[in-house]
Amino acid sequence: MDDYEERRRDPSPPEGGLSLLDGVSPVASTLAADMAAERLIAADRNRPLAERLAAFEDVFETEVGDTSLSRARNLERSTGLRQVLLKFEGGNPSGTQKDRIAFAQAQDAMRRGYDTLTVATCGNYGAATALAASMAGLRCFVYLPAGYHTRRDAEMEALGATLVRVPGDYEAAVAASRQFAGQSDVYDANPGGANTSIQLRAYGEIAYEIYDELRDAPAVVAVPVSNGTTLAGIHHGFVSLFRRGKTSRVPKLVCGSSHGKNPIVIAYRRNLPDCDDLSPGRIRETPINEPLINWHSIDGSEALAAVRSTGGWAADSSDKAMQAAARMLKEKEGLHVLPASTAGLLVLLARHQQEPLPGDRYVAVLTGRR
């Protein structure tokens, strides 16, 4: 970016509460009152780094994660599958699991002396990263496909982020963001790459939280998948728990995505050794499937390996089915979920309809509603 210095912005968080409305509806739109002072300390670049890091860690640990795991008894009665538990990531500050990696990478950027980070997004991850950056006192550049507009654009800008429109699709935005990071000594917060281990550990916290509630691993964890990072991270967490003798097993990982539009599902179905890229021209996104589709799944091979090594499975769902599942969860369980996030649950329930699953515990990961 030629005029990088001119485009820098003061990343101080806006006064008042946060309202993050696109893609999802967060459970709480403001930080806890006792975190307000910590947030100001973390974002103040005039304070010593150690003091800022300690304050940011307090905010991170208090506000991100520890999301609810609740038994879906009404869903059980209607499907005949017993002990279905819903891990609802909508309780995170921006309403999705993306906060987990956004805050982890903002923390890493602070520790390593960066003052700026960048990420590519189609909405939710950008909002999560802009939020984390604002609380860490970091400048944030968010790259978006030129033709993609989301209600979260204004929120990202209100949080101090600079939006950069890139011709092409999401993958083109990732490439441009990474190029900017390399040329301008900016922290690269995109999925994959050098920060993969940070991202996997951050999503591994979902596994630890499930273990804390159940005191063992469930039989299955069903996950909606796009790049594959969330599923791969959950697998990473359960493998760690199992190796340390905390659980009696590693759960089967189930991958759900949009019909014919995700390399992980297609590679699984075709018994391919790795995830091959799809033809970009054949991908058609809709307001429902957009969070799930990719012609290139960045962590797809890791997710595919996790599905296979655990004896899990991968399949896809239609927009109509995902919309119906979101309505059903609202009516039966009182959860307002993003329709795309029901893909994993739908794949789990479809298998049960084909061949009844044994009595055990089954977890589906969901996120906030559109």
Buried (B, 14 or more C-beta within 10 A) or exposed (E): BEEBEEEEEEBBBEEEEBEBBBBBBBBEBEBEEEBEEBBBBBBBBEBEEEEBBEBBBBBBEBBBBEBBBBBBEBBBEEBEBBBBBBBBBBBBBBBBBBBBBBBBBBBBBBEEEBBBBBBBBBBBBBBBBBBBBBBBBBBBBBBBBEEBEBEBBEBBBBBBBBBBEBEEBBBBBBBBBBBBBEEEEBBBBBBBEEBBEBBBBBBBBBBBBBBEEBEEBBBBBBBBBBBBBBBBBBBBBBBBBBEEEBBEEBBBBBBBBBBBBBBBBBBBEEEEEEBBEBEEEEBEBEEBBBBBBBBBBBBBBBBBBBBBEBEBBBBBBBBEBBBBBBEBBEEBBEBBBBBBBBBBBBBBBBBBEEEEBEEEBBBBBBBBBB
